[in-house]
Amino acid sequence: MPSKNKPGCNCCVEPCEEPDCDMCDVNPRPTAIKVVLSGITNDGCTLCSRLNGTWIVPCTGLITTPFCKWQRNFLSGEIPSCPSNQGGLGDSNIVVTITDSGADVEVSVIITYVTTVIDLSAGFLKTYTGVNSIDCEFSSVSIPFSFDFCESSGGLADCCDFTLATCVITAV
C-alpha cells in the first residue's frame, strides 16, 4: 500500500497528510502516542521512579510492513543516570511499535535505559488475536507488562522494579 504522504514531505510534519500504516484500519496512524507509565519503583537505583509519568512519543517516519514505529529519545538531563555519579545516558528511549505477525497484531511499548553502568529494558505487550489491523485511536488502551531485563556492572542492585508497572497509551 503506498504512503499517503505527499512527495518530499517528512512523516508527521504539517502540511503533510497522516502517514499510512497498514495495521491501522479505522483511524489513520497517529502523529504521536501519549504513553503514561506508572508503578515503576526503585530497586537499588533510587532514580527509577523518574521513568513514571506522561511521555509524548512522535512517529519516526519509519513505515515498513510488517510494523509501524514511534520513538522518543530521552534527552540528557531529562531522566537522571543511575547510579547518579555515573556518566550520562546512552541510547535511552521509549519505542511504540505495531507489528503484524501474520495472524495477529501486536502493540508493544519498550523502554530502554542505558548509562555507563546499567543496561535496562522493559516491555509491555498487547496482542489482538486473529486480526490483521486495529483501530489506532488507542483511547486509553492498557498495555500489559511483559518483561524486564537488567545488566549492571554494580549487580542487580542498580536496577529498577517493574513488578507493579502499568502502561496506558492514547493517540494524540
SEVEX-645376 format. One record per residue: residue number from 1; y, z, x of N, C-alpha, C in turn. Coordinates in steps of 0.2 Angstrom, whole numbers, plus 2048, in hexadecimal, padded with zeros to 3 digits. Each point is the difference from the previous one (the first is absolute). Example, Ala and Ser with C-alpha at 12.3 -4.5 7.8 and 13.67 -1.06 7.14 Angstrom:
+-----+-----+-----+-----+------+------+------+-----+-----+-----+
:   k : nyy : nzz : nxx : cayy : cazz : caxx : cyy : czz : cxx :
+-----+-----+-----+-----+------+------+------+-----+-----+-----+
:   1 : 7E4 : 827 : 842 :  806 :  800 :  7FC : 806 : 800 : 804 :
:   2 : 805 : 7FC : 7FE :  806 :  801 :  804 : 805 : 803 : 7FC :
+-----+-----+-----+-----+------+------+------+-----+-----+-----+
This chain:
+-----+-----+-----+-----+------+------+------+-----+-----+-----+
:   k : nyy : nzz : nxx : cayy : cazz : caxx : cyy : czz : cxx :
+-----+-----+-----+-----+------+------+------+-----+-----+-----+
:   1 : 7FA : 800 : 804 :  806 :  800 :  7FC : 806 : 800 : 804 :
:   2 : 805 : 7FB : 800 :  806 :  800 :  804 : 804 : 806 : 7FE :
:   3 : 804 : 802 : 805 :  805 :  805 :  800 : 806 : 7FE : 7FB :
:   4 : 803 : 804 : 7FC :  805 :  7FF :  7FC : 807 : 800 : 804 :
:   5 : 800 : 802 : 806 :  806 :  801 :  804 : 803 : 7F9 : 801 :
:   6 : 807 : 7FF : 800 :  803 :  7FA :  802 : 7FF : 7FF : 807 :
:   7 : 800 : 7F9 : 802 :  7FF :  7FF :  807 : 805 : 803 : 804 :
:   8 : 7FE : 803 : 806 :  805 :  803 :  804 : 802 : 807 : 7FF :
:   9 : 7FE : 802 : 7FA :  802 :  807 :  7FE : 7FB : 805 : 803 :
:  10 : 803 : 806 : 801 :  7FC :  806 :  803 : 7FD : 804 : 7FA :
:  11 : 7FA : 802 : 800 :  7FD :  804 :  7FB : 804 : 806 : 7FE :
:  12 : 801 : 801 : 7FA :  803 :  805 :  7FD : 807 : 801 : 801 :
:  13 : 804 : 7FB : 802 :  807 :  800 :  802 : 803 : 7FB : 7FB :
:  14 : 805 : 803 : 7FC :  804 :  7FC :  7FB : 803 : 7FA : 804 :
:  15 : 801 : 7FA : 7FD :  7FF :  7FF :  7F9 : 7F9 : 7FD : 7FF :
:  16 : 7FB : 801 : 804 :  7FA :  7FD :  800 : 7FC : 803 : 7FA :
:  17 : 7FC : 7FC : 7FD :  7FC :  803 :  7FA : 7FB : 805 : 803 :
:  18 : 7FD : 804 : 7FB :  7FA :  804 :  802 : 7FB : 7FD : 804 :
:  19 : 7FD : 802 : 805 :  7FB :  7FD :  804 : 7F9 : 801 : 7FB :
:  20 : 7FC : 7FB : 801 :  7FA :  800 :  7FC : 7FA : 804 : 803 :
:  21 : 7FC : 803 : 7FC :  7FA :  803 :  803 : 7FB : 7FF : 7FB :
:  22 : 7FA : 7FD : 802 :  7FB :  7FE :  7FB : 7FD : 806 : 7FD :
:  23 : 800 : 806 : 802 :  7FD :  805 :  7FD : 805 : 803 : 7FB :
:  24 : 806 : 7FE : 7FF :  804 :  803 :  7FB : 800 : 7FB : 7FA :
:  25 : 7FD : 802 : 7FA :  7FF :  7FB :  7FB : 806 : 801 : 7FA :
:  26 : 803 : 805 : 7FF :  804 :  801 :  7FA : 808 : 800 : 803 :
:  27 : 801 : 804 : 805 :  807 :  801 :  803 : 7FF : 7FD : 807 :
:  28 : 806 : 7FD : 802 :  800 :  7FD :  807 : 800 : 805 : 805 :
:  29 : 7FE : 7FE : 806 :  800 :  805 :  806 : 807 : 804 : 800 :
:  30 : 7FF : 807 : 800 :  807 :  803 :  801 : 803 : 7FF : 807 :
:  31 : 806 : 801 : 800 :  804 :  7FF :  807 : 7FF : 806 : 804 :
:  32 : 7FE : 806 : 7FC :  7FF :  806 :  804 : 7FC : 805 : 7FC :
:  33 : 7FC : 804 : 803 :  7FC :  805 :  7FC : 803 : 807 : 802 :
:  34 : 801 : 804 : 7FB :  802 :  807 :  801 : 7F9 : 804 : 801 :
:  35 : 7FF : 804 : 806 :  7FA :  804 :  801 : 803 : 807 : 800 :
:  36 : 7FD : 804 : 7FC :  801 :  807 :  800 : 7FA : 804 : 802 :
:  37 : 801 : 803 : 806 :  7FB :  804 :  803 : 801 : 807 : 7FF :
:  38 : 7FB : 804 : 7FF :  801 :  807 :  7FF : 7F9 : 804 : 802 :
:  39 : 800 : 806 : 801 :  7FA :  804 :  802 : 7FE : 7FF : 807 :
:  40 : 804 : 7FD : 805 :  7FE :  7FF :  807 : 802 : 807 : 803 :
:  41 : 7FC : 803 : 803 :  802 :  807 :  803 : 7FF : 800 : 807 :
:  42 : 803 : 805 : 803 :  7FF :  801 :  808 : 7F9 : 803 : 801 :
:  43 : 7FD : 7FD : 806 :  7FA :  803 :  802 : 800 : 7FF : 808 :
:  44 : 803 : 805 : 803 :  802 :  800 :  807 : 806 : 7FD : 801 :
:  45 : 801 : 7FA : 7FE :  807 :  7FC :  801 : 804 : 804 : 7FA :
:  46 : 806 : 802 : 802 :  804 :  804 :  7FB : 805 : 7FB : 7FD :
:  47 : 7FF : 7FA : 801 :  805 :  7FB :  7FD : 7FD : 7FB : 7FB :
:  48 : 7FA : 801 : 7FF :  7FC :  7FB :  7FB : 803 : 800 : 7F9 :
:  49 : 803 : 805 : 7FE :  802 :  800 :  7F9 : 806 : 7FB : 7FF :
:  50 : 803 : 7FE : 806 :  806 :  7FC :  800 : 7FE : 7F9 : 7FD :
:  51 : 7F9 : 7FE : 800 :  7FE :  7FA :  7FE : 800 : 800 : 7F8 :
:  52 : 801 : 806 : 7FD :  800 :  800 :  7F9 : 807 : 7FD : 7FE :
:  53 : 801 : 7FD : 7FA :  806 :  7FE :  7FE : 7FF : 7F9 : 7FD :
:  54 : 806 : 7FD : 7FE :  800 :  7F9 :  7FD : 802 : 7FB : 806 :
:  55 : 7FC : 7FB : 800 :  801 :  7FB :  805 : 801 : 7F9 : 7FD :
:  56 : 805 : 7FC : 801 :  800 :  7FA :  7FD : 7FD : 7FB : 806 :
:  57 : 7FB : 7FC : 7FE :  7FC :  7FC :  804 : 802 : 7F9 : 7FE :
:  58 : 803 : 7FC : 804 :  802 :  7F9 :  7FE : 7FA : 7FB : 802 :
:  59 : 801 : 7FA : 7FD :  7FB :  7FB :  801 : 801 : 7FE : 807 :
:  60 : 7FA : 7FD : 803 :  801 :  7FE :  807 : 801 : 7F8 : 801 :
:  61 : 7FF : 7FD : 7FA :  800 :  7F8 :  801 : 7FA : 7FD : 801 :
:  62 : 7FB : 805 : 801 :  7F9 :  7FE :  802 : 7FC : 7FF : 7F9 :
:  63 : 7FF : 7FA : 7FE :  7FC :  7FE :  7FA : 7FB : 7FC : 802 :
:  64 : 7FA : 803 : 801 :  7FA :  7FC :  802 : 7FA : 802 : 7FC :
:  65 : 7FD : 7FC : 7FD :  7FA :  801 :  7FC : 7FB : 802 : 805 :
:  66 : 7FC : 806 : 7FF :  7FF :  804 :  7FA : 804 : 806 : 800 :
:  67 : 806 : 800 : 803 :  804 :  807 :  7FF : 808 : 7FE : 800 :
:  68 : 803 : 805 : 7FD :  808 :  800 :  800 : 802 : 807 : 803 :
:  69 : 805 : 800 : 804 :  802 :  806 :  804 : 807 : 802 : 800 :
:  70 : 801 : 807 : 800 :  807 :  803 :  800 : 7FF : 805 : 806 :
:  71 : 806 : 800 : 804 :  7FF :  805 :  806 : 807 : 803 : 801 :
:  72 : 800 : 806 : 801 :  806 :  804 :  802 : 7FF : 804 : 807 :
:  73 : 803 : 7FE : 805 :  800 :  803 :  806 : 804 : 806 : 800 :
:  74 : 7FE : 806 : 803 :  804 :  806 :  801 : 805 : 7FF : 805 :
:  75 : 806 : 802 : 7FF :  805 :  7FF :  805 : 800 : 806 : 805 :
:  76 : 802 : 7FF : 806 :  800 :  806 :  805 : 805 : 805 : 7FD :
:  77 : 7FD : 806 : 800 :  804 :  806 :  7FD : 7FF : 801 : 7F9 :
:  78 : 7FD : 7FB : 7FC :  7FF :  801 :  7F9 : 7FB : 805 : 7FE :
:  79 : 7FA : 7FF : 804 :  7FB :  806 :  800 : 7FF : 802 : 807 :
:  80 : 800 : 806 : 801 :  7FF :  803 :  807 : 7FA : 7FE : 803 :
:  81 : 800 : 800 : 807 :  7F9 :  7FF :  803 : 7FD : 807 : 800 :
:  82 : 7F9 : 800 : 800 :  7FD :  806 :  801 : 7FB : 800 : 805 :
:  83 : 7FF : 805 : 805 :  804 :  806 :  800 : 808 : 7FE : 802 :
:  84 : 804 : 804 : 7FE :  807 :  7FE :  800 : 803 : 7FF : 807 :
:  85 : 7FC : 803 : 805 :  803 :  7FF :  807 : 7FD : 7F9 : 803 :
:  86 : 7FD : 7FC : 7FC :  7FD :  7FA :  803 : 805 : 7FA : 7FE :
:  87 : 7FE : 7FA : 803 :  804 :  7FB :  7FF : 801 : 7FD : 7F9 :
:  88 : 804 : 7FB : 7FF :  801 :  7FD :  7FA : 7FA : 7FD : 7FC :
:  89 : 801 : 7FD : 7FB :  7FB :  7FD :  7FC : 7FE : 7F9 : 803 :
:  90 : 7FA : 7FF : 7FF :  7FD :  7F9 :  802 : 801 : 7FC : 7FA :
:  91 : 7FA : 7FC : 7FE :  7FF :  7FC :  7FA : 7FF : 805 : 7FA :
:  92 : 805 : 803 : 7FD :  7FF :  804 :  7FA : 803 : 7FD : 7FA :
:  93 : 7FC : 7FF : 7FB :  802 :  7FD :  7FA : 7FC : 801 : 7FA :
:  94 : 802 : 7FE : 7FA :  7FD :  800 :  7FA : 7FF : 7F9 : 7FE :
:  95 : 7F9 : 7FE : 7FF :  7FF :  7F9 :  7FE : 7FC : 800 : 7F9 :
:  96 : 803 : 7FC : 7FB :  7FC :  7FF :  7FA : 7FD : 7F9 : 800 :
:  97 : 7FA : 800 : 7FE :  7FD :  7F9 :  800 : 7FC : 800 : 7F9 :
:  98 : 800 : 7FA : 7FD :  7FC :  7FE :  7FB : 7FB : 7FB : 803 :
:  99 : 7F9 : 801 : 7FF :  7FB :  7FC :  803 : 7FB : 7FD : 7FA :
: 100 : 7FF : 7FA : 801 :  7FB :  7FD :  7FB : 7F9 : 800 : 804 :
: 101 : 7FB : 804 : 7FE :  7FA :  800 :  803 : 7FB : 7FC : 7FD :
: 102 : 802 : 7FB : 7FC :  7FB :  7FC :  7FD : 7FF : 802 : 7F9 :
: 103 : 7FD : 806 : 7FF :  7FE :  802 :  7F9 : 805 : 806 : 7FE :
: 104 : 804 : 802 : 804 :  804 :  806 :  7FF : 807 : 7FF : 803 :
: 105 : 805 : 803 : 7FD :  807 :  801 :  804 : 801 : 807 : 802 :
: 106 : 802 : 801 : 806 :  801 :  806 :  803 : 807 : 801 : 802 :
: 107 : 803 : 806 : 7FE :  807 :  802 :  802 : 7FF : 805 : 805 :
: 108 : 803 : 7FF : 806 :  800 :  806 :  805 : 806 : 802 : 803 :
: 109 : 801 : 806 : 801 :  806 :  803 :  804 : 7FE : 803 : 806 :
: 110 : 802 : 7FD : 806 :  7FE :  803 :  806 : 806 : 803 : 804 :
: 111 : 7FF : 806 : 802 :  805 :  803 :  804 : 7FE : 801 : 807 :
: 112 : 804 : 7FD : 805 :  7FE :  801 :  807 : 806 : 803 : 803 :
: 113 : 7FE : 805 : 804 :  805 :  805 :  804 : 7FD : 800 : 807 :
: 114 : 804 : 7FD : 804 :  7FE :  800 :  807 : 806 : 803 : 805 :
: 115 : 7FE : 804 : 804 :  805 :  803 :  805 : 7FC : 7FF : 807 :
: 116 : 803 : 803 : 805 :  7FD :  800 :  807 : 7F9 : 804 : 800 :
: 117 : 7FF : 805 : 7FB :  7FA :  804 :  801 : 7FC : 800 : 7F9 :
: 118 : 802 : 7FC : 7FB :  7FC :  801 :  7FA : 800 : 7F9 : 7FD :
: 119 : 7FA : 7FE : 7FD :  7FF :  7FA :  7FD : 7FD : 801 : 7F9 :
: 120 : 804 : 800 : 7FB :  7FD :  802 :  7F9 : 801 : 7FB : 7FB :
: 121 : 7FB : 7FF : 7FC :  801 :  7FC :  7FA : 7FC : 803 : 7FA :
: 122 : 803 : 7FE : 7FB :  7FD :  803 :  7F9 : 801 : 7FA : 7FB :
: 123 : 7FB : 800 : 7FC :  800 :  7FB :  7FB : 7FF : 802 : 7F9 :
: 124 : 803 : 7FC : 7FB :  7FF :  801 :  7F9 : 7FE : 7FA : 7FE :
: 125 : 7FB : 800 : 7FB :  7FD :  7F9 :  7FE : 7FE : 801 : 7F8 :
: 126 : 802 : 7FA : 7FD :  7FE :  800 :  7F9 : 7FD : 7F9 : 7FF :
: 127 : 7FA : 800 : 7FD :  7FC :  7F9 :  7FF : 800 : 7FF : 7F8 :
: 128 : 802 : 7F9 : 7FF :  800 :  7FE :  7F9 : 7FA : 7FB : 800 :
: 129 : 7FA : 803 : 7FD :  7FA :  7FD :  800 : 7FF : 7FA : 7FB :
: 130 : 7FD : 7FA : 802 :  7FF :  7FB :  7FC : 806 : 7FB : 7FE :
: 131 : 805 : 801 : 804 :  806 :  7FB :  7FF : 802 : 7FD : 806 :
: 132 : 804 : 7FB : 7FF :  803 :  7FC :  806 : 807 : 800 : 801 :
: 133 : 803 : 804 : 7FB :  808 :  801 :  800 : 801 : 806 : 7FB :
: 134 : 806 : 803 : 802 :  803 :  806 :  7FC : 807 : 7FF : 7FE :
: 135 : 802 : 805 : 7FC :  807 :  800 :  7FF : 804 : 804 : 805 :
: 136 : 804 : 7FC : 804 :  804 :  803 :  806 : 806 : 804 : 7FE :
: 137 : 801 : 802 : 7FA :  806 :  804 :  7FE : 7FF : 807 : 803 :
: 138 : 7FA : 803 : 801 :  7FE :  806 :  803 : 805 : 806 : 7FD :
: 139 : 7FF : 801 : 7FA :  805 :  805 :  7FD : 7FC : 807 : 801 :
: 140 : 802 : 803 : 805 :  7FE :  807 :  802 : 7F8 : 800 : 800 :
: 141 : 7FD : 7FB : 804 :  7F9 :  800 :  801 : 7FE : 805 : 806 :
: 142 : 7FB : 804 : 7FE :  7FD :  805 :  805 : 7FB : 7FC : 804 :
: 143 : 801 : 801 : 807 :  7FB :  7FD :  804 : 7FC : 806 : 803 :
: 144 : 7F9 : 800 : 7FF :  7FD :  806 :  803 : 7FF : 800 : 807 :
: 145 : 800 : 806 : 803 :  7FF :  801 :  807 : 7F9 : 7FE : 802 :
: 146 : 7FF : 7FC : 806 :  7FA :  7FD :  802 : 7FE : 803 : 806 :
: 147 : 804 : 800 : 805 :  7FE :  802 :  807 : 806 : 802 : 804 :
: 148 : 7FE : 804 : 805 :  805 :  801 :  806 : 7FC : 800 : 806 :
: 149 : 804 : 7FF : 806 :  7FD :  7FF :  806 : 805 : 803 : 805 :
: 150 : 7FE : 804 : 805 :  805 :  803 :  805 : 7FD : 800 : 807 :
: 151 : 803 : 7FE : 805 :  7FF :  801 :  807 : 806 : 803 : 803 :
: 152 : 7FF : 805 : 804 :  805 :  803 :  803 : 7FE : 802 : 807 :
: 153 : 805 : 800 : 805 :  7FE :  802 :  807 : 800 : 808 : 7FF :
: 154 : 803 : 803 : 7FB :  800 :  807 :  7FF : 7FB : 803 : 7FC :
: 155 : 7FB : 7FB : 7FE :  7FB :  802 :  7FC : 802 : 800 : 7F8 :
: 156 : 7FB : 801 : 7FC :  802 :  800 :  7F9 : 806 : 805 : 7FE :
: 157 : 802 : 804 : 804 :  805 :  805 :  7FE : 807 : 7FC : 7FF :
: 158 : 800 : 7FA : 803 :  807 :  7FD :  7FF : 800 : 7FB : 7FA :
: 159 : 7FB : 800 : 7FB :  7FF :  7FC :  7FB : 803 : 803 : 7F9 :
: 160 : 800 : 7FB : 7FB :  803 :  802 :  7FA : 7FA : 801 : 7FB :
: 161 : 801 : 804 : 7FA :  7FB :  801 :  7FB : 802 : 7FC : 7FA :
: 162 : 7FB : 7FB : 7FE :  801 :  7FC :  7FA : 7FC : 802 : 7FB :
: 163 : 7FD : 805 : 800 :  7FB :  803 :  7FB : 803 : 7FF : 7F9 :
: 164 : 806 : 803 : 7FF :  803 :  800 :  7F9 : 805 : 7FA : 7FF :
: 165 : 800 : 7FB : 805 :  805 :  7FB :  800 : 800 : 7FC : 7F9 :
: 166 : 805 : 7FE : 7FE :  800 :  7FB :  7FA : 805 : 7FA : 802 :
: 167 : 7FF : 7FB : 7FD :  804 :  7FA :  801 : 801 : 7FC : 7F9 :
: 168 : 806 : 7FF : 7FE :  802 :  7FC :  7FA : 805 : 7FB : 802 :
: 169 : 7FE : 7FA : 7FD :  804 :  7FA :  802 : 803 : 7FD : 7F9 :
: 170 : 806 : 7FD : 801 :  804 :  7FD :  7FB : 804 : 7FA : 803 :
: 171 : 7FF : 7FA : 7FD :  804 :  7FA :  802 : 807 : 801 : 7FF :
: 172 : 804 : 7FE : 805 :  808 :  801 :  7FF : 803 : 7F9 : 801 :
+-----+-----+-----+-----+------+------+------+-----+-----+-----+
